[in-house]
């Protein structure tokens, strides 16, 4: 199948499919006219790439782990590839650190916003982090 058919089948734009190829995640056959030819296994690979991206893995890690996953029904199942657990643990730690940094940033922003609201004469924002005055009701 050509790139347009793969895009239609997977819901991923041709531009993004070309990016996956640049990152070494897809290796379509090149026809003599330069067109890319994809197989049914590329449909599964795109599904796996999307799942791994949704898990927060960067494409460099996905390139190392893509061959370590397969479908079992609707679920993506990891195989026992060397280094996979180490990579996933590293990415889990990276995500945990990013979450902690974002929580710290959120607290700092809330502190600044509450100080600005108090200075203006408004009360602090509520636990839901919304400024009640913005609600027209």
MDTraj code that builds the backbone (N, CA, C; nanometers):
import mdtraj as md
import numpy as np

residues = "UNK UNK UNK UNK UNK UNK UNK UNK UNK UNK UNK UNK UNK UNK UNK UNK UNK UNK UNK UNK UNK UNK UNK UNK UNK UNK UNK UNK UNK UNK UNK UNK UNK UNK UNK UNK UNK UNK UNK UNK UNK UNK UNK UNK UNK UNK UNK UNK UNK UNK UNK UNK UNK UNK UNK UNK UNK UNK UNK UNK UNK UNK UNK UNK UNK UNK UNK UNK UNK UNK UNK UNK UNK UNK UNK UNK UNK UNK UNK UNK UNK UNK UNK UNK UNK UNK UNK UNK UNK UNK UNK UNK UNK UNK UNK UNK UNK UNK UNK UNK UNK UNK UNK UNK UNK UNK UNK UNK UNK UNK UNK UNK UNK UNK UNK UNK UNK UNK UNK UNK UNK UNK UNK UNK UNK UNK UNK UNK UNK UNK UNK UNK UNK UNK UNK UNK UNK".split()
xyz = np.array([
    [0.0847, -0.1177, 0.0000],
    [0.0000, 0.0000, 0.0000],
    [0.0887, 0.1233, 0.0000],
    [0.0385, 0.2299, -0.0541],
    [0.1113, 0.3562, -0.0604],
    [0.0887, 0.4355, 0.0675],
    [0.1604, 0.5440, 0.0815],
    [0.1570, 0.6222, 0.2055],
    [0.0171, 0.6761, 0.2347],
    [-0.0569, 0.7158, 0.1319],
    [-0.1927, 0.7665, 0.1539],
    [-0.2846, 0.6600, 0.2116],
    [-0.2709, 0.5371, 0.1617],
    [-0.3531, 0.4271, 0.2133],
    [-0.3151, 0.3949, 0.3577],
    [-0.1843, 0.3976, 0.3872],
    [-0.1415, 0.3741, 0.5251],
    [-0.1945, 0.4842, 0.6165],
    [-0.1901, 0.6073, 0.5685],
    [-0.2420, 0.7195, 0.6465],
    [-0.3911, 0.7011, 0.6731],
    [-0.4666, 0.6627, 0.5707],
    [-0.6104, 0.6409, 0.5883],
    [-0.6378, 0.5265, 0.6856],
    [-0.5610, 0.4191, 0.6735],
    [-0.5821, 0.3010, 0.7567],
    [-0.5496, 0.3275, 0.9026],
    [-0.4428, 0.4038, 0.9279],
    [-0.3950, 0.4250, 1.0649],
    [-0.4435, 0.5550, 1.1276],
    [-0.4902, 0.6495, 1.0456],
    [-0.5299, 0.7796, 1.0975],
    [-0.4120, 0.8699, 1.1278],
    [-0.2951, 0.8352, 1.0748],
    [-0.1728, 0.9127, 1.0956],
    [-0.1393, 0.9829, 0.9642],
    [-0.1076, 1.1099, 0.9699],
    [-0.0835, 1.1875, 0.8485],
    [0.0389, 1.1362, 0.7726],
    [0.0400, 1.1528, 0.6405],
    [0.1577, 1.1144, 0.5621],
    [0.2852, 1.1837, 0.6106],
    [0.2715, 1.3085, 0.6509],
    [0.3889, 1.3812, 0.7016],
    [0.4474, 1.3115, 0.8245],
    [0.3605, 1.2685, 0.9157],
    [0.4057, 1.1998, 1.0359],
    [0.4641, 1.0627, 1.0014],
    [0.4067, 0.9959, 0.9038],
    [0.4612, 0.8664, 0.8606],
    [0.6013, 0.8845, 0.8041],
    [0.6220, 0.9922, 0.7284],
    [0.7570, 1.0191, 0.6759],
    [0.8534, 1.0491, 0.7905],
    [0.8052, 1.1191, 0.8935],
    [0.8886, 1.1451, 1.0121],
    [0.9270, 1.0140, 1.0797],
    [0.8302, 0.9221, 1.0943],
    [0.8612, 0.7921, 1.1536],
    [0.9691, 0.7214, 1.0721],
    [0.9628, 0.7352, 0.9417],
    [1.0662, 0.6747, 0.8567],
    [1.2018, 0.7413, 0.8817],
    [1.2044, 0.8730, 0.8911],
    [1.3294, 0.9455, 0.9189],
    [1.3905, 0.9011, 1.0514],
    [1.3048, 0.8687, 1.1484],
    [1.3512, 0.8262, 1.2807],
    [1.3887, 0.6778, 1.2844],
    [1.3727, 0.6080, 1.1730],
    [1.4071, 0.4666, 1.1658],
    [1.3002, 0.3750, 1.2221],
    [1.1789, 0.4276, 1.2421],
    [1.0717, 0.3475, 1.2993],
    [0.9973, 0.2668, 1.1930],
    [0.9951, 0.3163, 1.0716],
    [0.9346, 0.2455, 0.9584],
    [1.0387, 0.2341, 0.8483],
    [1.0392, 0.1221, 0.7786],
    [1.1306, 0.1010, 0.6665],
    [1.0521, 0.0511, 0.5454],
    [0.9788, 0.1416, 0.4796],
    [0.9019, 0.0975, 0.3638],
    [0.9950, 0.0611, 0.2479],
    [0.9438, -0.0240, 0.1602],
    [1.0162, -0.0572, 0.0375],
    [1.0038, 0.0630, -0.0548],
    [1.1126, 0.0983, -0.1222],
    [1.1077, 0.2073, -0.2191],
    [1.0960, 0.1471, -0.3586],
    [0.9933, 0.1885, -0.4303],
    [0.9741, 0.1429, -0.5668],
    [1.0676, 0.2189, -0.6601],
    [1.0815, 0.1708, -0.7828],
    [1.1733, 0.2340, -0.8781],
    [1.1352, 0.3790, -0.9058],
    [1.0077, 0.4131, -0.8897],
    [0.9645, 0.5512, -0.9108],
    [0.9800, 0.6375, -0.7857],
    [1.0346, 0.5787, -0.6779],
    [1.0588, 0.6525, -0.5544],
    [0.9446, 0.6467, -0.4547],
    [0.8309, 0.5907, -0.4957],
    [0.7180, 0.5803, -0.4043],
    [0.7497, 0.4816, -0.2928],
    [0.6914, 0.5093, -0.1762],
    [0.7039, 0.4171, -0.0636],
    [0.5951, 0.3117, -0.0754],
    [0.6303, 0.1887, -0.0454],
    [0.5342, 0.0790, -0.0446],
    [0.5336, 0.0184, 0.0944],
    [0.4169, 0.0211, 0.1584],
    [0.4025, -0.0285, 0.2945],
    [0.3297, -0.1616, 0.2945],
    [0.3558, -0.2399, 0.3973],
    [0.2911, -0.3709, 0.4104],
    [0.1943, -0.3686, 0.5283],
    [0.1230, -0.4789, 0.5466],
    [0.0328, -0.4908, 0.6609],
    [0.1087, -0.4828, 0.7929],
    [0.2329, -0.5285, 0.7941],
    [0.3112, -0.5205, 0.9179],
    [0.3412, -0.3751, 0.9552],
    [0.3439, -0.2861, 0.8554],
    [0.3641, -0.1445, 0.8850],
    [0.2414, -0.0841, 0.9543],
    [0.1227, -0.1362, 0.9234],
    [0.0016, -0.0907, 0.9919],
    [0.0148, -0.1220, 1.1410],
    [0.0566, -0.2435, 1.1720],
    [0.0765, -0.2822, 1.3121],
    [0.1877, -0.1989, 1.3753],
    [0.2958, -0.1745, 1.3007],
    [0.4071, -0.0960, 1.3542],
    [0.3611, 0.0448, 1.3896],
    [0.2796, 0.1064, 1.3046],
    [0.2296, 0.2410, 1.3337],
    [0.1430, 0.2384, 1.4593],
    [0.0604, 0.1375, 1.4735],
    [-0.0222, 0.1232, 1.5941],
    [0.0674, 0.1115, 1.7182],
    [0.1737, 0.0335, 1.7077],
    [0.2664, 0.0175, 1.8202],
    [0.3370, 0.1497, 1.8511],
    [0.3811, 0.2187, 1.7467],
    [0.4491, 0.3477, 1.7651],
    [0.3568, 0.4448, 1.8381],
    [0.2308, 0.4522, 1.7962],
    [0.1357, 0.5438, 1.8586],
    [0.1140, 0.5088, 2.0055],
    [0.1063, 0.3804, 2.0357],
    [0.0878, 0.3373, 2.1749],
    [0.2094, 0.3742, 2.2592],
    [0.3283, 0.3512, 2.2062],
    [0.4510, 0.3826, 2.2800],
    [0.4692, 0.5331, 2.2959],
    [0.4310, 0.6099, 2.1941],
    [0.4359, 0.7559, 2.2069],
    [0.3385, 0.8032, 2.3145],
    [0.2197, 0.7428, 2.3179],
    [0.1201, 0.7800, 2.4195],
    [0.1701, 0.7483, 2.5601],
    [0.2593, 0.6497, 2.5712],
    [0.3186, 0.6164, 2.7012],
    [0.4295, 0.7139, 2.7387],
    [0.4589, 0.8082, 2.6492],
    [0.5586, 0.9099, 2.6795],
    [0.6996, 0.8771, 2.6340],
    [0.7157, 0.7696, 2.5582],
    [0.8497, 0.7330, 2.5140],
    [0.8921, 0.8187, 2.3955],
    [1.0157, 0.8669, 2.3958],
    [1.0652, 0.9411, 2.2800],
    [1.0952, 0.8449, 2.1647],
    [1.0976, 0.8981, 2.0440],
    [1.1186, 0.8131, 1.9267],
    [1.2526, 0.7405, 1.9307],
    [1.3537, 0.7985, 1.9938],
    [1.4828, 0.7298, 2.0024],
    [1.4714, 0.6007, 2.0831],
    [1.3920, 0.6037, 2.1883],
    [1.3698, 0.4832, 2.2693],
    [1.2787, 0.3863, 2.1939],
    [1.1761, 0.4401, 2.1293],
    [1.0855, 0.3546, 2.0522],
    [1.1633, 0.2780, 1.9457],
    [1.2577, 0.3430, 1.8815],
    [1.3383, 0.2758, 1.7789],
    [1.4117, 0.1552, 1.8371],
    [1.4515, 0.1630, 1.9621],
    [1.5224, 0.0528, 2.0269],
    [1.4281, -0.0571, 2.0740],
    [1.3017, -0.0212, 2.1028],
    [1.2090, -0.1162, 2.1643],
    [1.0982, -0.1656, 2.0717],
    [1.0833, -0.1069, 1.9554],
    [0.9706, -0.1397, 1.8689],
    [0.9640, -0.2882, 1.8349],
    [1.0789, -0.3487, 1.8134],
    [1.0814, -0.4913, 1.7793],
    [1.0493, -0.5797, 1.9008],
    [1.0392, -0.5195, 2.0171],
    [1.0147, -0.5943, 2.1416],
    [0.8674, -0.6012, 2.1798],
    [0.7785, -0.5515, 2.0962],
    [0.6361, -0.5538, 2.1286],
    [0.5582, -0.6222, 2.0168],
    [0.4457, -0.6802, 2.0550],
    [0.3567, -0.7433, 1.9570],
    [0.2125, -0.7316, 2.0054],
    [0.1217, -0.7571, 1.9158],
    [-0.0208, -0.7509, 1.9501],
    [-0.0674, -0.8833, 2.0068],
    [-0.1539, -0.8716, 2.1046],
    [-0.2275, -0.9873, 2.1552],
    [-0.3710, -0.9398, 2.1679],
    [-0.4478, -0.9632, 2.0631],
    [-0.5817, -0.9065, 2.0582],
    [-0.5711, -0.7563, 2.0419],
    [-0.6336, -0.6833, 2.1314],
    [-0.6310, -0.5371, 2.1280],
    [-0.5184, -0.4785, 2.2123],
    [-0.4424, -0.5639, 2.2797],
    [-0.3386, -0.5165, 2.3721],
    [-0.1999, -0.5261, 2.3111],
    [-0.1151, -0.4345, 2.3491],
    [0.0253, -0.4360, 2.3107],
    [0.1013, -0.5097, 2.4200],
    [0.1736, -0.6139, 2.3828],
    [0.2422, -0.6994, 2.4789],
    [0.3931, -0.6881, 2.4576],
    [0.4689, -0.6580, 2.5641],
    [0.6143, -0.6536, 2.5502],
    [0.6743, -0.7945, 2.5529],
    [0.7778, -0.8133, 2.4766],
    [0.8550, -0.9379, 2.4810],
    [0.9721, -0.9176, 2.5755],
    [1.0408, -1.0239, 2.6041],
    [1.1548, -1.0166, 2.6964],
    [1.2817, -0.9819, 2.6189],
    [1.2899, -0.8603, 2.5717],
    [1.4084, -0.8151, 2.4994],
    [1.5137, -0.7660, 2.5985],
    [1.6395, -0.7901, 2.5681],
    [1.7456, -0.7383, 2.6548],
    [1.7383, -0.5852, 2.6632],
    [1.7454, -0.5345, 2.7816],
    [1.7482, -0.3911, 2.8031],
    [1.6126, -0.3235, 2.8057],
    [1.5072, -0.3950, 2.7725],
    [1.3752, -0.3311, 2.7678],
    [1.3325, -0.2810, 2.9052],
    [1.3458, -0.3641, 3.0053],
    [1.3040, -0.3234, 3.1401],
    [1.3854, -0.2038, 3.1868],
    [1.5141, -0.2057, 3.1606],
    [1.6003, -0.0933, 3.1993],
    [1.5549, 0.0353, 3.1309],
    [1.5256, 0.0269, 3.0005],
    [1.4798, 0.1455, 2.9268],
    [1.3467, 0.1966, 2.9819],
    [1.2538, 0.1047, 3.0069],
    [1.1238, 0.1460, 3.0583],
    [1.1350, 0.2054, 3.1988],
    [1.2211, 0.1480, 3.2814],
    [1.2429, 0.2044, 3.4149],
    [1.3031, 0.3442, 3.4052],
    [1.3977, 0.3636, 3.3147],
    [1.4604, 0.4951, 3.2949],
    [1.3546, 0.5971, 3.2515],
    [1.2691, 0.5585, 3.1579],
    [1.1658, 0.6502, 3.1097],
    [1.0613, 0.6768, 3.2174],
    [1.0314, 0.5777, 3.2991],
    [0.9383, 0.5973, 3.4098],
    [0.9943, 0.6978, 3.5094],
    [1.1222, 0.6864, 3.5396],
    [1.1860, 0.7832, 3.6309],
    [1.1836, 0.9240, 3.5698],
    [1.2121, 0.9326, 3.4404],
    [1.2116, 1.0625, 3.3717],
    [1.0729, 1.1253, 3.3789],
    [0.9698, 1.0451, 3.3594],
    [0.8321, 1.0948, 3.3655],
    [0.7976, 1.1399, 3.5072],
    [0.8368, 1.0623, 3.6057],
    [0.8116, 1.0985, 3.7455],
    [0.8783, 1.2316, 3.7789],
    [1.0018, 1.2507, 3.7331],
    [1.0730, 1.3766, 3.7568],
    [1.0034, 1.4930, 3.6868],
    [0.9543, 1.4706, 3.5651],
    [0.8847, 1.5763, 3.4917],
    [0.7547, 1.6141, 3.5634],
    [0.6834, 1.5155, 3.6147],
    [0.5593, 1.5420, 3.6886],
    [0.5895, 1.6237, 3.8133],
    [0.6950, 1.5875, 3.8857],
    [0.7328, 1.6606, 4.0066],
    [0.7678, 1.8055, 3.9716],
    [0.8386, 1.8259, 3.8609],
    [0.8743, 1.9612, 3.8185],
    [0.7491, 2.0404, 3.7820],
    [0.6559, 1.9771, 3.7109],
    [0.5314, 2.0454, 3.6744],
    [0.4483, 2.0796, 3.7979],
    [0.4443, 1.9913, 3.8963],
    [0.3713, 2.0205, 4.0202],
    [0.4347, 2.1379, 4.0931],
    [0.5661, 2.1431, 4.0937],
    [0.6362, 2.2546, 4.1570],
    [0.6056, 2.3850, 4.0829],
    [0.6046, 2.3790, 3.9505],
    [0.5713, 2.4971, 3.8706],
    [0.4286, 2.5409, 3.8978],
    [0.3362, 2.4453, 3.9083],
    [0.1961, 2.4773, 3.9355],
    [0.1821, 2.5461, 4.0704],
    [0.2535, 2.4976, 4.1717],
    [0.2474, 2.5601, 4.3039],
    [0.3009, 2.7026, 4.2989],
    [0.4111, 2.7223, 4.2260],
    [0.4681, 2.8572, 4.2149],
    [0.3714, 2.9506, 4.1423],
    [0.3090, 2.9023, 4.0359],
    [0.2116, 2.9837, 3.9634],
    [0.0913, 3.0169, 4.0504],
    [0.0411, 2.9182, 4.1248],
    [-0.0723, 2.9422, 4.2141],
    [-0.0375, 3.0468, 4.3194],
    [0.0822, 3.0410, 4.3731],
    [0.1263, 3.1386, 4.4730],
    [0.1283, 3.2784, 4.4128],
    [0.1846, 3.2914, 4.2931],
    [0.1890, 3.4217, 4.2262],
    [0.0491, 3.4715, 4.1933],
    [-0.0349, 3.3839, 4.1409],
    [-0.1700, 3.4229, 4.1044],
    [-0.2495, 3.4652, 4.2270],
    [-0.2410, 3.3898, 4.3339],
    [-0.3130, 3.4253, 4.4573],
    [-0.2649, 3.5589, 4.5124],
    [-0.1346, 3.5830, 4.5071],
    [-0.0820, 3.7114, 4.5541],
    [-0.1347, 3.8251, 4.4670],
    [-0.1385, 3.8033, 4.3354],
    [-0.1893, 3.9072, 4.2453],
    [-0.3380, 3.9322, 4.2689],
    [-0.4150, 3.8262, 4.2920],
    [-0.5581, 3.8419, 4.3178],
    [-0.5826, 3.9142, 4.4501],
    [-0.5059, 3.8816, 4.5531],
    [-0.5210, 3.9496, 4.6825],
    [-0.4855, 4.0973, 4.6678],
    [-0.3826, 4.1250, 4.5938],
    [-0.3383, 4.2636, 4.5753],
    [-0.4460, 4.3434, 4.5022],
    [-0.5176, 4.2790, 4.4125],
    [-0.6243, 4.3438, 4.3374],
    [-0.7535, 4.3512, 4.4184],
    [-0.7567, 4.2819, 4.5306],
    [-0.8748, 4.2854, 4.6150],
    [-0.9643, 4.1650, 4.5993],
    [-0.9271, 4.0711, 4.5143],
    [-1.0040, 3.9477, 4.4978],
    [-0.9510, 3.8447, 4.5962],
    [-1.0319, 3.7485, 4.6245],
    [-0.9865, 3.6390, 4.7086],
    [-0.8990, 3.5445, 4.6275],
    [-0.8350, 3.4509, 4.6951],
    [-0.7524, 3.3535, 4.6234],
    [-0.8391, 3.2614, 4.5384],
    [-0.7783, 3.2037, 4.4374],
    [-0.8526, 3.1092, 4.3551],
    [-0.8822, 2.9862, 4.4377],
    [-0.9895, 2.9159, 4.4007],
    [-1.0320, 2.7987, 4.4763],
    [-0.9483, 2.6772, 4.4456],
    [-0.9854, 2.5684, 4.5084],
    [-0.9139, 2.4420, 4.4917],
    [-0.9210, 2.3927, 4.3488],
    [-1.0257, 2.4369, 4.2741],
    [-1.0365, 2.3911, 4.1357],
    [-0.9541, 2.4784, 4.0411],
    [-0.8790, 2.5705, 4.0955],
    [-0.7868, 2.6567, 4.0224],
    [-0.8560, 2.7468, 3.9195],
    [-0.9797, 2.7833, 3.9438],
    [-1.0473, 2.8710, 3.8491],
    [-1.0791, 3.0030, 3.9147],
    [-1.0737, 3.1064, 3.8377],
    [-1.1096, 3.2391, 3.8842],
    [-1.2605, 3.2515, 3.8670],
    [-1.3337, 3.2584, 3.9775],
    [-1.4794, 3.2559, 3.9754],
    [-1.5365, 3.3760, 3.8978],
    [-1.4654, 3.4863, 3.8929],
    [-1.5170, 3.6030, 3.8223],
    [-1.5262, 3.5791, 3.6730],
    [-1.4501, 3.4849, 3.6192],
    [-1.4530, 3.4555, 3.4767],
    [-1.5790, 3.3811, 3.4364],
    [-1.6502, 3.3243, 3.5348],
    [-1.7727, 3.2495, 3.5085],
    [-1.8887, 3.3486, 3.4994],
    [-1.9596, 3.3551, 3.3854],
    [-2.0658, 3.4546, 3.3700],
    [-2.1899, 3.4239, 3.4512],
    [-2.2001, 3.3097, 3.5163],
    [-2.3199, 3.2754, 3.5937],
    [-2.3198, 3.3322, 3.7308],
])
top = md.Topology()
chain = top.add_chain()
for i, resn in enumerate(residues, 1):
    res = top.add_residue(resn, chain, resSeq=i)
    for name in ("N", "CA", "C"):
        top.add_atom(name, md.element.get_by_symbol(name[0]), res)
traj = md.Trajectory(xyz[None], top)
